[in-house]
């Protein structure tokens, strides 16, 4: 367990969440067995919840696909083999003998251990004949407070259906208010914009975020989003060889972090979130209307000092330029069959300038401990700073925002942004990641509504 200094000193916390990196392991040697799979996961989660409660946590966040695992069947097979399940239509306590649904088992765990849970399951809605990637929120007495259906899918269609705009805004019995998002939701406009507008400041996020994209490592992006918005975020990532990276942040400050890809040991991490100032961040100035788009990535050795992609130009300096590449993007950032529109400036540790530098697995250790990155023009509505350092003992090390000692300074204006990082360890990546929400093509339209259990 890793706690921030204020927690160790006994200061009053806003709330005490916990996360666990966990992978659901099939008990059926590859054969489809959804009911048995969920039962095995529930047994594991019972032990994890017991540990979290014993260490003082009031809320445990579980990973995306942490109950069902990654079954590769069709939508019909998800239902036939018991992986997907119907959820109660009304608020109540689903825990009861003889109910083999995950929601019932999780409700019993919450009630028995006295800890609230946020868990990810597959919901089958027989009235709509649709299947949703769904997070459920259970209070400490086992009450099903509500559900949130993932809005922004990432490689899950056509088996999983995209939800309508229904932000997950929930308040627990102890007064803790949380906004629930799932994995790829973090890089889209909705539902985060809607939740922030409602005044939600504590967020939780089940995820199954893989680590191949050098310009979008999950811990660095999550930290940067928390720093840019001033919100707290609890991230619980699925764990396997290609997935890891979890943590708790308050306004970007790392309270606890975990990065162990490939490890089969699930460990609970608890961190106390301090009370947050309600002042919030100042409204951002309007952006420029950058019309050039679709130019793609441009790369140059860091020694060149400057590179442009369409209207996005990036400048950078470092204590050493050897072994680093400067990259710029004004277009689509592609990950397999998925892509998002972005404006990016990045300094990446990489031997040769080219698209291979975007693969996190190909990054080579660099020797720079100070990097200053400047984005000269910016049209993105949301800009997220990302900084990752590494050492022989740790693949990913996060720095402290708003600090000149083993930290980074991030500033943005109408016309651009600056990110200056100083680390006790070698810097792996320094990134300014801007999303162009105006270029997204979405399967939903948002207004101020949400689905709730009443």
Buried (B, 14 or more C-beta within 10 A) or exposed (E): BBBBEBBEEEEEBBBBBBBBBBBBEBEEEEEBBBBBBBBBBBEBBBEBBBBBBEBBBBBBBBBBBBBBBEBEBEBEBBBEBBBBBEBBEEEEBBBEEEBBBBBBBBBBBBBBBEBBBBBBBBBBBEEEEBBBBBBBBBBBEBBBBBBBBBBBBBEBEEBBBBBBBBBBBBBBEEEBBBBBBBBBBBBBBBBBBBBBEBEBBBBBBBBBBBBBBBBBBBBBBBBBBBBBBBBBBBBBBBBBEBBBBBBBBBBBBBBBBBBBBEBEEBBBBBBBBBEBEEEEEEEEEEBEEBEBBEBBBBBBBBEBBEBBBBBBBBBBBBEBBEBBBBBBBBBBBBBEEBEBBBBBBBBBBBBEBEEBBBEBEBBEEBBBBBBBBBBBBBBBBBBBBBBBBBEEEEBBBBBBBEEEEBBBBBEBEEEBBBBBBBBEBBBBBBBBBBBBBEBEEBEEEBEEEBBEBE
